[in-house]
Amino acid sequence: MGLLDVVHLLRCPVCGRQLAARGRSLRCGGGHSFDIARHGYVTLLRGRGRGKGLPGDSSTMVAAREAFLAAGHYRWLAEAVAARAGGDVVVDAGAGTGYYLAAVLERTPGLGIAIDSSAYALRRAARAHPAIGAVRADLWRDLPLGDGVADVVLNVFAPRHAAEFARVLRRGGRLVTVTPEPRHLVELVSRLDLLSVDAEKERRLAESLGRWFTVADSERFDVSLRLDHDAVRALVAMGPSAWHTDPETVAARIRRLPAPVTVTASCRVTTWRPS
């Protein structure tokens, strides 16, 4: 079971002590206990709040993401990430269904910790690869991990907590981020009235990470996808636009698209070293 393989790397979100497995729960020396869900993940949240982040992805969003990724549309991105992110311990902060973390572990055997706020996503992540331990936690708060436990922190289209990423990385470790470029899905943004990527995103990324990290390598990818209407629906439903659009309106606009439609996937994969 992947979770039991990584439990020695986990820390109690309440008192910070190391956790250990006790039957179907994880417990610390301070007496705090966290049940392992029947789907294989553990919730390590301090209190009931989710912090300032968005609520975790819904079951509909997760199902859409799983369908889109299973069709192989982003396999090229998974391969690009896997080529940069191998290590003995890989932490995926904002792991979703564990798709990218599983690709890393398939290429370079090691242990993986999938962290996300969505219980629906973690049900998939816990099964994505035998070496993955799935943990429900808030990326905006202290991560329930020990200091210097990770060779790699992976962050794909997810919130970034730079100080915590730096804390959990070992000396000589690296952070691998994937961020959308301004032309990402531009054909759908214009036709379906979706959220667009901020032109200042790269600058803001550098500002948010620059205190703790320096860029070691950065590569932009521009890939043309040919998508049928089902794939477009899944792509819209799995992303941030799902929170801000009316499904019926989007569905009507999708029906007016050519089939298949060519869509540009544009993103940047960056490797960072701790400063």
N, C-alpha and C positions, 0 to 999 in steps of 0.2 A: 504494500500500500504506500503510495507516494508520500502521503502526509506523515506517516510514521518514520519515513526515511529522513525527513527534514525537521522533525520536531525539536531536535537539539539546537537548531538555528533560530527558533522562535522565542519570543519573549512575551511575558504577560503585559497586556495593554494597560493594566491598572497599576501594577507596582514595578514592572520592568524585570522581574526575576525570570530565570530560564524556565521553560515549560517542559513537562514530561508527560508521556502517555500513561493514562490509568484507565484501562478498559476502553469504554467508548467516549472518553473525555480527555482533555489536556488540562493539567493542573500545575500550579506553581507552588513554591515553598511558602508563599504568603496565604495559601488557602483558597485562592481564586480558581474557579473551575469553568471550563468551556466545553460544551458538548460537541462531539463530532456528528454532523448531520448525516442522515442515512444516505445522502448523495455523495458523501466522501469529503466534504469541505468543513472547515471550522470557522466560526465567527469570532474574531478577536477585535471587538469594538468596545470602547470605553463609554459606557452609558448608552442611551438610545439614539442620540443624535447622529446625523451623518456629516456634521461639519458644514462648511460653506459650499461644498461641491454639489453638482447636480445629483438627484436621486439615481441610484443604480439603474442600469438598462432594464427595461421591462421584458417580460417573456416574449412579447411580439418582436421587439427589437433584436433580442438574442436569437430567436428562431430565424429572422431574416438574415442576420449576420452569418449564422451557421450555414444556411442554404447558399448564400452568395460565395462564401469562402470555400465550401465543399465543391462548388462548380469549378474551382481553380482559377478564377479571375485575378486573384492576387497572389498566385503561387510565385510569380517572379519576385514579388516583394518579400515573401517569406524566405526565399532563397538568398536574397540580398542581405536580409537581416541575419540569417543563419551563418553566412560567411563571415560576419563581423562579431558575432555574439557568443561564441563557444567558451565554455569554462567549466570548472568543477562544480560551481554553484552559480546558477543564473536566476536572478529575481526579475520577474516581469511585473512591473508596476502599472496597473491598468490592463491586465491580461485578457479581459473579456473571456472568450471561450477557450483560450489557451492555444489558439491556432499557431501563432508565431513562436511561442515558447516550445511547442511540440516540434516545430521545424528545426529549431536550434538543437534540441536534444537528439533528434534523429541524425543530425550531421555530426555532432560532437557529444558523446555520452557524458552525462553528469547528473546533478540534481537540479530540479527546477522548483521555484516557488511562484505560484500564480496568485497575485494579489488584485482584488477587485472589490467594488462595493455592491455588485449585483449578485444576489444569490442564484438567479436564473443562469447567469453566465458561468458561475463557478460550478454549477452542476455539470456543465460540459467540460470545463477546464480540468476537473478532477478525473475525467475519463480520457482526456486528450492524449496522455502519454503515461506509462507506468511510473515514470520518475518524477511526476509533478505532484507537489503538495499544494492544495488549493486553500487559500486563506481569504476570508471576507474581512476587509479593513477599509479605513478611510484614508485615502492618499493625501489628504490635506492635514492629517495629524501625524504624530510620531508613528513610524512603521513598527509593527510588532516583531522586530528582528534585532539580533545582537549587533554590536559594533563590528565592522570589518568582516562580515560573514560571506560577502558576495564577491565573486570574480567579475561578474557583469550585472549591471542593472539595465533592463530593457524597458523602453517606454515608447509604445507605438500608438500614435493618435490619442494620447491620454494626458491627463493633468500631470504636472511636474512639481515635485517638492524637492528642490535642489539640495537643501541642507540635509534632508534625510537620505537622499541618494548618496551624497558624499559620506555620510556617517556609516552606512551599511556596507560600502565598498571597502575591500581590503586595499592595502598599499599596492599600487601598480594596477589596480582594477580599472574598469572602463564603463562608461555609460553610453548606450546606443539609443538614439532617438530617431523616430520617424515622424516627420511633420509634413502637412500638405503645402504645396506651392500655390501661388495665386491662380494658376490655370487649372488646378485640380477640379475635374468634373465640370469644366466651364460650359460645355454644351448643355448639360442638364440644369446648371444654375440659371442660365438665361431662359431656357424653355419652360422650366418647371417652377421658376421663382424660388429657388432654394437659397440657403445661406451661402454666402461667398467667403473665400479665405481672405483674411485681412492682409493687405499688401505689406503691412509692417510686421507681419508675424515673425519673420526671420530675425529682425532686429530685436523684437521683444523676447524671443527665445534666447538670444545671446545675452541680453540684459538679465534675464531671470536665472541663467546658469553661470554667467561669467564670474561671479564672486567665488564659486567653488570649482569650476571646471574650465579647461581650455580645449579648443577644437584640435583633434588629432587628424581627422579626415572627414571629408564631406562630399557626398555625391548626389547629384540630382538625377531622378529617373522620370522619363516621359514615355508612357506606354499607351498605345491605342487599344482600347477594348471594344469589341463588337458585341453588343448586348441585346438580347431580346427583351420584350416588355416585362416578363417575369423577373429577369435579372435587374432591370432598372427599378422595378418596384422594391425588390429586396435591398438594393443599394441605397435607395432613399430611406427606407424604413429602418435601416440599421444605423444610420448616422445622426448627427446633431439636428438635421433639418426635421427629423421625426418629431422633435419637441415643439416645432414652430409652424408646422403646416397642417392643413386640413386634409385628411386622407382621401376624402371623396374628390376634392378639387384636384389633388395631385394625380389621382387615378384617371380622371378625365383628361388631364393634360398628357399623361403617358400614352393614352390611347391615340392621341394625335401625332405621336412620334413615328418616324419610319421604323421598320422592323427588318433587320436589326438596325440599331443606331450606333454610330461610332462615338465613343466617349474617351476623353483624355484623362488618364490617371497620372498626375504629376505630384511627386513628393520628393523629399530630401532625407537621405539616411546619413546621420552624422555620428561619428565616434568622438567621445569626449574623454579626456584624462583629468583626474583630480588635480587641482592647482597646487 
